[in-house]
Amino acid sequence: MFPQTFAFFTTGLLLGVQHSFEADHVAAVSTLVGKGGGLRRAVWAGAVWGFGHTFAIVVVSTTVLLFKLTIPENLARLFEALVGLMLIYLGFMLVKRIVVDKIHIHKHAHGEVEHVHFHSHRSDSGHQHLHRPLLIGMLHGLAGSGGLVVLIGTSMTSILQGVLFTAVFGLGSVLGMIAAGTLVSVPIILAARHQRLLGYVMALPAVAAILIGAHLLYENRIVEWSL
């Protein structure tokens, strides 16, 4: 019994971690981390994103399992397209913060310890708007819930088991996104002492988010490209 239970929870946890490292997820959190704030902001952004993501998939999966519903393909594609639009918006907002708001480095010392912070000329530049990663995570959860529901429906033996698997999967996504946010913050922190280099490093997640968002729109046929 114990080996089966251990395998059940381990599988859900690892799938959640793997899911969190999908390109669109990392791109979204990268734009949040790219606004500055250091390691603490990266951890918080990843954790809050993961909580929003988990909340959405648990609610959707539980509802679908309880009432034996199906998620229409068109609705799933709409959520994917909305994720694409959101990524493009986040990418351009980060570009705006770099170019228009003129983000810059501010150094100060506490005793012999020097701290580096990012500031812009906006009055709210230092605030930790946690509702943003929460809402972003929820939208990602809605977009990815369809595949998870199919997995649960074909492999779980009961509704309770399906709900528990979803919760463990969500926990894995939280841990994975904390790790992803932390990894993304490393080059930004390393570049923090060089103003010009910092601008280039922070522009990378913006460009990536815009490109991945455009690709999602193309995949879901919300926009049509003509050559």
C-alpha positions in Angstrom: 0.0 0.0 0.0 2.8 2.4 1.0 4.7 2.0 -2.3 1.6 2.7 -4.3 0.8 5.8 -2.3 4.3 7.0 -2.5 4.3 6.5 -6.3 1.0 8.2 -6.6 2.1 11.4 -4.8 5.6 11.4 -6.3 4.2 11.1 -9.8 1.7 14.0 -9.2 4.5 16.1 -7.6 7.0 15.6 -10.4 4.4 16.2 -13.2 3.5 19.5 -11.4 7.2 20.5 -11.3 7.6 19.6 -15.0 4.4 21.4 -15.9 5.6 24.6 -14.2 8.7 24.7 -16.5 6.7 24.9 -19.7 7.8 27.8 -21.8 4.7 30.0 -21.4 4.8 29.6 -17.6 8.5 30.5 -17.3 8.0 33.4 -19.7 5.2 34.9 -17.6 7.1 34.7 -14.3 10.2 35.9 -16.0 8.5 39.2 -16.9 7.5 39.6 -13.2 11.0 38.8 -12.0 12.4 41.1 -14.7 10.8 44.1 -13.0 13.5 43.8 -10.3 13.3 43.2 -6.6 15.9 40.5 -6.3 15.6 37.0 -5.1 12.8 37.6 -2.6 10.6 39.0 -5.3 11.4 36.0 -7.5 10.4 33.5 -4.8 7.2 35.4 -4.0 6.2 35.8 -7.7 6.8 32.1 -8.3 4.9 31.0 -5.1 1.9 33.3 -5.8 1.8 32.2 -9.4 1.8 28.6 -8.3 -1.0 29.2 -5.8 -3.2 30.8 -8.4 -2.4 28.1 -10.9 -3.2 25.4 -8.3 -6.5 27.1 -7.2 -7.7 27.2 -10.8 -6.9 23.6 -11.7 -8.3 22.2 -8.4 -11.6 24.1 -8.9 -12.0 23.2 -12.6 -10.9 19.6 -12.1 -13.1 19.0 -9.1 -16.1 20.6 -10.8 -15.6 18.5 -14.0 -15.2 15.3 -12.0 -18.1 15.8 -9.7 -20.6 16.8 -12.4 -19.0 14.6 -15.2 -18.6 17.6 -17.5 -16.3 18.0 -20.4 -14.3 21.1 -21.4 -15.2 22.1 -24.9 -12.2 22.3 -27.3 -13.1 25.9 -28.3 -13.1 27.0 -24.7 -9.7 25.4 -24.1 -8.4 27.2 -27.2 -9.8 30.5 -26.0 -8.0 30.2 -22.7 -4.8 29.4 -24.5 -5.3 32.4 -26.7 -5.9 34.6 -23.6 -2.6 33.4 -22.2 -1.0 34.4 -25.4 -2.5 37.9 -25.2 -1.4 38.1 -21.6 2.2 37.2 -22.4 2.3 39.9 -25.1 0.9 42.5 -22.7 3.4 41.5 -20.0 6.3 41.6 -22.5 5.4 45.1 -23.7 4.8 46.3 -20.1 8.3 45.2 -19.2 9.8 47.0 -22.2 7.9 50.1 -21.2 9.4 49.8 -17.7 12.9 49.5 -19.1 12.6 52.2 -21.8 9.9 54.7 -20.7 10.0 54.4 -17.0 13.8 54.3 -17.1 14.5 51.6 -14.6 17.8 52.2 -12.8 20.0 50.8 -10.1 20.0 52.2 -6.6 22.6 51.2 -4.1 22.7 51.7 -0.4 24.5 50.1 2.5 23.5 48.8 5.9 26.8 48.9 7.8 29.3 47.0 5.7 26.6 45.2 3.6 25.7 46.8 0.3 22.3 46.3 -1.2 21.2 46.8 -4.8 17.6 47.7 -5.7 15.8 48.5 -8.9 13.9 51.7 -9.2 12.0 53.6 -11.9 10.6 57.1 -12.1 7.1 55.7 -11.4 5.8 56.3 -7.8 4.7 52.6 -7.4 7.9 51.0 -8.7 8.7 49.4 -5.4 5.4 47.8 -4.7 4.9 44.0 -4.8 1.6 43.7 -6.6 0.9 40.1 -5.7 -2.5 40.1 -7.4 -0.7 40.1 -10.7 1.1 36.8 -10.4 -2.0 35.3 -8.7 -4.3 36.2 -11.7 -1.6 35.2 -14.2 -1.3 31.8 -12.5 -5.1 31.4 -12.4 -5.3 32.0 -16.1 -2.6 29.5 -16.8 -4.4 27.0 -14.6 -7.6 27.5 -16.6 -5.7 27.0 -19.9 -3.9 23.9 -18.7 -6.8 22.2 -16.8 -8.2 20.4 -19.9 -5.2 18.1 -20.3 -5.0 17.4 -16.6 -8.7 16.5 -16.4 -8.2 14.0 -19.3 -5.2 12.5 -17.5 -7.2 12.2 -14.3 -10.3 10.8 -16.0 -8.3 8.0 -17.7 -6.1 7.0 -14.8 -7.8 7.7 -11.5 -10.2 5.2 -9.9 -12.3 7.7 -7.9 -13.2 11.3 -7.7 -11.4 11.7 -4.3 -8.2 10.2 -5.8 -8.5 12.6 -8.8 -8.9 15.6 -6.5 -5.9 14.5 -4.3 -3.8 14.0 -7.5 -4.7 17.5 -8.7 -3.8 19.0 -5.3 -0.4 17.2 -5.3 0.1 18.3 -9.0 -0.6 21.9 -7.9 1.9 21.6 -5.1 4.5 20.5 -7.6 3.8 23.4 -9.8 4.2 25.8 -6.9 7.6 24.3 -6.0 8.6 24.2 -9.7 7.7 27.8 -10.3 9.6 29.0 -7.1 12.6 27.2 -8.6 12.0 28.7 -12.0 11.6 32.2 -10.7 14.8 31.8 -8.6 16.8 30.6 -11.6 15.5 33.5 -13.8 16.5 36.0 -11.1 20.2 34.9 -11.1 21.4 36.6 -14.3 19.4 39.7 -13.3 21.0 39.9 -9.9 24.5 39.2 -11.5 23.9 42.0 -14.0 22.6 44.5 -11.4 25.9 46.3 -10.9 26.1 47.2 -14.6 23.4 49.6 -15.8 23.6 48.9 -19.5 24.0 45.1 -19.1 21.0 45.1 -16.8 18.8 46.6 -19.5 19.8 44.0 -22.0 19.3 41.1 -19.5 15.9 42.4 -18.4 14.8 42.8 -22.1 15.3 39.0 -22.7 12.2 37.9 -20.8 10.2 40.7 -22.4 11.1 39.5 -26.0 10.6 35.9 -25.0 7.1 36.6 -23.6 6.1 38.5 -26.7 7.3 35.8 -29.1 5.7 32.9 -27.1 2.5 34.9 -26.8 2.4 35.4 -30.5 3.0 31.7 -31.1 0.1 30.8 -28.8 -2.2 33.1 -30.7 -1.1 31.5 -34.0 -1.5 28.0 -32.7 -5.1 28.7 -31.6 -6.0 30.5 -34.8 -6.9 33.8 -33.1 -4.7 35.5 -35.6 -3.9 34.4 -39.1 -0.5 35.0 -40.7 -0.2 35.6 -44.4 3.1 35.4 -46.3 
